Amino acid sequence: MSWDTNDVALLKKLWSVGQSAAQIARRLGYSRNSVCAKLTRLGLKRGHKPPTANPKIVSVRKRRPVLLAARARSVDKVVSTRKAAVTQPKEFTKRQLYAMLAEAVRNTG
């Protein structure tokens, strides 16, 4: 589906009024992606998002740093992210291995 001059004119008008790409796409019957691509090709940018409501601006009281430090949670335990070192198994002598084998045979019989 290609863009005709009427669609492009309406696109420019709706974009300048402040409608979103999704709203324009629904109205014109294009996908949102194709509307965004056409806006990019036309070089149309919106400096900022138009306000949708009248927001209430409320001043926030600043806290004293001393109070923030006093309310901070204390750290009970530091958990290391490093893995524990793998210990090598103890090496046995031949005599110890034969003794363990003999004891295992006695216990199974």
N, C-alpha and C positions, 0 to 999 in steps of 0.2 A: 504494500500500500504506500503510495507516494504522497508527499505533501503538496497540496495545491496552494495557490496564493491566498485564498480565503482562509484556509486553516492556519497558514503562517501569520496572517494579519490578526486573527482571533487569538492565536497563541501569544503574540506579542502584547496584545491588549490585556488578556487575562493575567499574564506574568507581571505586567507593570502595575496592575490593580493589587496584586499580592496573593493571588491564588497559588496553591502548591502544584507541583508537577503531577501529583496523583489526581487532584481535582480537575486539572486541565485535560489529562488523559481520559478520564471518565467522560468529560463533556464532548471531547472531539472524537472519541472512539479509537484512540491509539493506546499503546501500552505506556506505562510510566517511563520505562527505559527509553523508548523511542522519543518521547517528549524531552527527556533530559538530554539525549544525544542531539536533538534538533536545537535546543537552547544553547548547547555548547558550540555547535557549528555556527549559530547566529551570533555568538559572542555575547549573549545576554547573561548577565550575572546579577545576583541580588546581593547587595552589600551586607544586608542583615535580614534576619527573619522578621517579617512584620509582626507587631504585637497582636496577640489574639484576644487579650483581655487587659483590663486596667489593673496591673499588679499593685498591691499595697506595699509600700516601702516602710519597713519597720526598723527603727534603729536598734542595734544590739549593744547591750552594755558590755564593756570590756571587763574581763576578770583580772584580778591581780595575779601576777606570776606566782606569788607565795601560795595563794589558795590552790592554784593548779598543781603545784608540786606537792602540797599536802594531801591532795585527793588522789594522787597517782597511786596505782596499785603496786605493792611491793612484789618483787620477783622472789618466789620461794625457792625455785630450783632452776638452774640453768641446764637446758637440754642441749647436748652436743649433736650436731648434724653429721659428724663424722662416724663412719662405721667402726665398730670395735675391731681391733687387730685380731686376725685369725692366728691362733697359736698352733705351732707344729706339734703333731703327736709325738709322744715320748718314744725314743728308739730303744728296743730291747735287744739283749744279747741272745745268741743262739740257745744258751743254757736256760735263760728265763722263758723263752718261747717253748722249748721242750717241756719245761716244768708246767707251764700253763696248759699245754696240750694234754699232758699226762693226767693232770687234775681234771680236765674237762671229760676225758675218757672215763675216769673213775666215777665221776658224778652221773654220767649217762647210763652206766652199766648196771 
